[in-house]
Each structure stands twice: as C-alpha cells, then as structure tokens.
Amino acid sequence: MTATGTYTPKPGAAPLPRMIAAQALLETKMLLRNGEQLLLTVVIPTLLLVLFSTVDIVDTGAGEAVDFLTPGVLALAVMSTAFTGQAIATGFERRYGVLKRLASSPLPRWGLMTAKTLSVLVTEVLQVILLTVIAFALGWSPQGSPVAVLLLLVLGTAAFSGLGLLMAGTLKAEATLAAANLVFLLLLVGGGVIVPLDKFPSGAQDVLGLLPISALSDGLRDVLQHGAGMPWGDLGILAVWAVAGLAAAGKLFRWE
Amino acid sequence: MRSEPVVQVQALVKRYGPKTAVDGLDLVARAGVTAVLGPNGAGKTTTVETCEGYRKPDSGTVRVLGLDPVRQSAALRPRIGVMLQSGGVYSGSRADEMLRHVAKLHAHPLDVDALIERLGLGSCGRTTYRRLSGGQQQRLALAMAVVGRPELVFLDEPTAGLDPQARRATWDLVRDLRADGVSVILTTHYMDEAEQLADDVAIIDAGRVIAQGSPEELCRGGAENTLRFSGRPGLDVGSLLKALPADCSAAELTPGSYRVVGKVDPQLLATVTSWCAQHGVMPEKISVERHTLEDVFLELTGKELRS
C-alpha cells in the first residue's frame, strides 16, 4: 500500500512537555468552568475575608482583623483547591472513566498527575492574587519573608493534594463529594482559619494544632502577621502530612 | 491482508474474586477487522481491556503489535486507539474541546475539524458532554479512538444503543479505517455488525473462543442450509430425493411449498432446477437461506445471543 489515505496510520506521542501543558490547561479550564468549584475556591474565601474583616463577629485578638484573617483565608484557599476541589474533581473523573481513558493515551500516569499539580498551582496563584488585592484594599499590612510564605504554601499544597487524591482514589465519587465538603467545613471552623485556636479548650488545641490546615494558617500568620522567621514547627507538621498523604495515595489510588 | 498478527492471546485467564471472566482464551487477530462476538458476560470486554493494558492477566500471555500491553505500555499506547464501552470524557468538556485535547497528545493527529464533520459532531456546539445524547457521546468516543492515527483500534461495543443511521455512519468509518490499513478489533453482540464488517470473527462464550473464522467459513462450517421453492402441489418428493445427494432431505411443507435441506451449493441448485425441468415444473419463488452467524452461535452454544 503506497497510497496515503486519510486514516493511514502515523502513530506517535506528542512531546511530553506539550502533553503535560495541554492536560494542565484542560484541567484548569474544567475547574474554572465548574460553578461548585468556584464557590469553594473563590466565593467562600473572598466572602469570609471581606465579611469578617469589616464586621466584628469573631474576636481576632489584638491588631487589625484583616491582618489576622488574611493568612487564614490564604490557607483556606490552598485547602479548597488542593484538597476539596481536587478530591471532588478527581473522584468524578475516576467514576466517569476519564482517568481510565487517559491511561491508554500517550500521556503517562505521572504526566497526568504532574498536570493536575500544575493546574492546582495555577488556580492557587489566581486565588492568591485575588485575595491579596482584596486584603490590601481592606488595609492589610503583611510582614515577614516571602520565601517562608512560599515554602508554607508549597508544602501545604503537597499535604492537601496527598489527602485529596487519597480520598478520590479510594472512595466512591459520591462519598468523596460528601466527605470532602464535610472536611472542608470542619477544618474551616476548627483549623484556625477564622476562629483563633486559643478559643478552643487547651486539650483540643493540642490536637487541632497538628492538623495540616492549622499548621498552614498558624505558620502563615506567624510570618505575615508577626514577622516571624521560618516557622519550622509548622513546616515540619506539613511535611509529615505531605509525605504520609502522598505515599498512601501512591499506594492505594485506584484508577477505575 | 494475511500478515503478522496484530493481537496474540494465549491461554489467557482472568478472574475477579471467585468469578472466572476469561478461562484459557486463545485468540489471534491479523490485519483487517476482527469482531469478537458473544453474549453479555462472555468475557469480551475483559479480553479487550487486557489487550489495552488495563488488566494484568492472571495467567497466559498477551501480545499487541508484538508488545506486552502492561510492561511495554509506554511504547504501545501511542500506537493504539481505544474506545471504551462508556464514558472517558470530562463531564464539563465540550465535544470538540475533548477531541482537540486528545489530538494534542499525539504527534501526527488527524484533522480535527474534518473528523468532527465526518462524524456529525459539529451539531454538538457548546453543549457539555453530560448533556450530549447517547449517540453523540458514542461518536465522540469513536473519534477519540481514531484521532491519533493509530495502527490498531479497539472498539468496545461501538454501536450499542445507536439508531440505524448513526450505526451506518460508524460502520462506514470502520470500513474506511480498514481500507486505509488500520486494524480494528471490535466487540459486539450484534450478528449483522460482525457479518457486515469483519474479515474474521471470534465467537466467545463463557470466557473461551469457541469458534473463529471468516463469516463465510463460520456460516458454512457444519451448518446445513435450506433451499425453498414453490410449484404445483403434490410433486413426487421421493423422486426429487433420489436425484439429490444422499445427505439431503426434501419435503412438501404446505401444499405447493417445498423445502430441501442439505449442503446448498451451486450444484445442488442445478440439480433441483433440472429435476423440475424434467418434470415440467416451473419453480417459483426459489430461495436459498444462508446460515447466519446467529444460527451458528445458537448451534455452538445452545443460547440466544441477545438473551
């Protein structure tokens, strides 16, 4: 057969960077198109920041409310995207055979996970830009080192991604949807996001302080509100969650 | 088209818990279109998904384009196209968006716009996947399987639930793929689909291949065919029987309606018509009923395909 028809085979994988970029772009588009996801990642953090900064509902301690709230809301934004959003989206992709279909495409599995991470990071950058602009408008005056902040955000993302993927890869999609939203709500209240941890009884404080959301919001607050150096304790807690979560997800994740 | 096998399955066994889905299955598929035919639960999907690298055999070997689908998956995946039985698309994505995305994962994809036109997906517009009709979802999955210009395409029940027109469109595409040198493995429980499209048919039942061959071979093999004709009532059937080969039978079913059962070939037809000529009979409504794959399946398994 010398003649070339429309469908004459000419197989080949696209270059890896192109595949991963295309996948990350599509994942980000899907996320930004989804109304419920936007509610979690954009609307709720923004509302909390604006509402609690301008209306005196929660006693946020000495200093401006916005200086207490912004680090907490940034932590919440990371959790909403890396954990809740990623868990729900991935759970349904698994349920509807998207992960299965992509697994037989030229894109390797690690490439798909890399693209998912990129998509989470892009979303987080957009969230951080939006929230910091609003915070500045509300009179926020951040302190501390941007490097420490960046390190906290990256480790927080890793910790929440591991837990989100663990949930998405082991539970049914509906169970993931319910559980991820419930965890979001519980950690929003009990993770030092808008309610200072010292409002809780001291026994509970010790336990709550070990949660990834508490470590992230506490670390961000130490740096951004109090100008502390590297918050090693909080970074350590996040690192442990990240390693444990990602290892468990890597071992237990089921693709279909 | 008889070349190197594109798929070679030997003694494949696959169990899910206590249930044995595939039970020592042997299958060789060569270039062209191979239909894997069988009732629901026969092991068709498990077999195909093992070839696609989704499942690891419990025992036996599987080679696709000469490669191990699990261990050499990275080399195999760009060369095959996969259409799952259902799903596989982001529920919030549009048809053209998803197809363009899959095209981007390949080095030399087909022209996406032409493929969209060809499969009538242009009418999907900005509708997201979850709101597409079942037929549109099926055609999108088919498009995704071929857009990367693969050597071998796996289609798992590509026309299940399609209306006749959409079914025809799918069949036409499969024929074009074949003409352009793409090999196709398709599973189906539609007899006519296998008869229309396949160079080779493997009939699967209870996790094993129970017969394989071209549709003609399968329909000929062992099965007896029927010749019917009408004439004036009361012809001497005994005399007709004497003219026929020994393994044939003949009978007048209703007055004036005759049936000959046996190996119906051109010679038999000539024998019947010359007997009629000798007896001054004008045979009207002469017809030959070829055995269909449906009959073959029934004979082999004692089961209806679509139960």
HADDOCK unambig.tbl for C-alpha pairs under 7 A between the chains (distance, minus, plus):
assign (segid A and resid 5 and name CA) (segid B and resid 180 and name CA) 5.33 0.50 0.50
assign (segid A and resid 7 and name CA) (segid B and resid 149 and name CA) 6.15 0.50 0.50
assign (segid A and resid 7 and name CA) (segid B and resid 177 and name CA) 5.90 0.50 0.50
assign (segid A and resid 7 and name CA) (segid B and resid 180 and name CA) 5.66 0.50 0.50
assign (segid A and resid 8 and name CA) (segid B and resid 149 and name CA) 6.86 0.50 0.50
assign (segid A and resid 8 and name CA) (segid B and resid 180 and name CA) 4.93 0.50 0.50
assign (segid A and resid 8 and name CA) (segid B and resid 181 and name CA) 5.95 0.50 0.50
assign (segid A and resid 8 and name CA) (segid B and resid 182 and name CA) 6.59 0.50 0.50
assign (segid A and resid 9 and name CA) (segid B and resid 149 and name CA) 4.88 0.50 0.50
assign (segid A and resid 9 and name CA) (segid B and resid 150 and name CA) 5.27 0.50 0.50
assign (segid A and resid 9 and name CA) (segid B and resid 151 and name CA) 5.06 0.50 0.50
assign (segid A and resid 9 and name CA) (segid B and resid 182 and name CA) 6.29 0.50 0.50
assign (segid A and resid 10 and name CA) (segid B and resid 108 and name CA) 6.37 0.50 0.50
assign (segid A and resid 10 and name CA) (segid B and resid 149 and name CA) 5.27 0.50 0.50
assign (segid A and resid 10 and name CA) (segid B and resid 150 and name CA) 6.47 0.50 0.50
assign (segid A and resid 11 and name CA) (segid B and resid 78 and name CA) 5.96 0.50 0.50
assign (segid A and resid 11 and name CA) (segid B and resid 79 and name CA) 5.17 0.50 0.50
assign (segid A and resid 11 and name CA) (segid B and resid 108 and name CA) 6.67 0.50 0.50
assign (segid A and resid 11 and name CA) (segid B and resid 148 and name CA) 6.33 0.50 0.50
assign (segid A and resid 11 and name CA) (segid B and resid 149 and name CA) 5.32 0.50 0.50
assign (segid A and resid 11 and name CA) (segid B and resid 150 and name CA) 5.03 0.50 0.50
assign (segid A and resid 11 and name CA) (segid B and resid 151 and name CA) 6.80 0.50 0.50
assign (segid A and resid 12 and name CA) (segid B and resid 78 and name CA) 5.16 0.50 0.50
assign (segid A and resid 12 and name CA) (segid B and resid 79 and name CA) 6.60 0.50 0.50
assign (segid A and resid 12 and name CA) (segid B and resid 106 and name CA) 5.67 0.50 0.50
assign (segid A and resid 12 and name CA) (segid B and resid 107 and name CA) 4.96 0.50 0.50
assign (segid A and resid 12 and name CA) (segid B and resid 108 and name CA) 6.68 0.50 0.50
assign (segid A and resid 13 and name CA) (segid B and resid 78 and name CA) 5.28 0.50 0.50
assign (segid A and resid 13 and name CA) (segid B and resid 105 and name CA) 6.14 0.50 0.50
assign (segid A and resid 13 and name CA) (segid B and resid 106 and name CA) 4.46 0.50 0.50
assign (segid A and resid 13 and name CA) (segid B and resid 107 and name CA) 5.08 0.50 0.50
assign (segid A and resid 14 and name CA) (segid B and resid 104 and name CA) 6.81 0.50 0.50
assign (segid A and resid 14 and name CA) (segid B and resid 105 and name CA) 5.12 0.50 0.50
assign (segid A and resid 14 and name CA) (segid B and resid 106 and name CA) 4.47 0.50 0.50
assign (segid A and resid 14 and name CA) (segid B and resid 107 and name CA) 4.27 0.50 0.50
assign (segid A and resid 19 and name CA) (segid B and resid 104 and name CA) 6.68 0.50 0.50
assign (segid A and resid 19 and name CA) (segid B and resid 105 and name CA) 5.18 0.50 0.50
assign (segid A and resid 22 and name CA) (segid B and resid 101 and name CA) 6.86 0.50 0.50
assign (segid A and resid 30 and name CA) (segid B and resid 92 and name CA) 6.21 0.50 0.50
assign (segid A and resid 30 and name CA) (segid B and resid 93 and name CA) 6.81 0.50 0.50
assign (segid A and resid 93 and name CA) (segid B and resid 90 and name CA) 6.57 0.50 0.50
assign (segid A and resid 96 and name CA) (segid B and resid 87 and name CA) 5.33 0.50 0.50
assign (segid A and resid 96 and name CA) (segid B and resid 88 and name CA) 6.06 0.50 0.50
assign (segid A and resid 97 and name CA) (segid B and resid 87 and name CA) 5.30 0.50 0.50
assign (segid A and resid 97 and name CA) (segid B and resid 88 and name CA) 4.33 0.50 0.50
assign (segid A and resid 98 and name CA) (segid B and resid 87 and name CA) 6.89 0.50 0.50
assign (segid A and resid 98 and name CA) (segid B and resid 88 and name CA) 4.00 0.50 0.50
assign (segid A and resid 98 and name CA) (segid B and resid 89 and name CA) 5.19 0.50 0.50
assign (segid A and resid 98 and name CA) (segid B and resid 90 and name CA) 6.17 0.50 0.50
assign (segid A and resid 100 and name CA) (segid B and resid 88 and name CA) 6.76 0.50 0.50
assign (segid A and resid 101 and name CA) (segid B and resid 88 and name CA) 5.01 0.50 0.50
assign (segid A and resid 104 and name CA) (segid B and resid 77 and name CA) 5.69 0.50 0.50
assign (segid A and resid 105 and name CA) (segid B and resid 77 and name CA) 5.73 0.50 0.50
assign (segid A and resid 105 and name CA) (segid B and resid 78 and name CA) 6.54 0.50 0.50
assign (segid A and resid 106 and name CA) (segid B and resid 77 and name CA) 5.29 0.50 0.50
assign (segid A and resid 106 and name CA) (segid B and resid 78 and name CA) 4.91 0.50 0.50
assign (segid A and resid 106 and name CA) (segid B and resid 105 and name CA) 6.30 0.50 0.50
assign (segid A and resid 107 and name CA) (segid B and resid 105 and name CA) 6.65 0.50 0.50
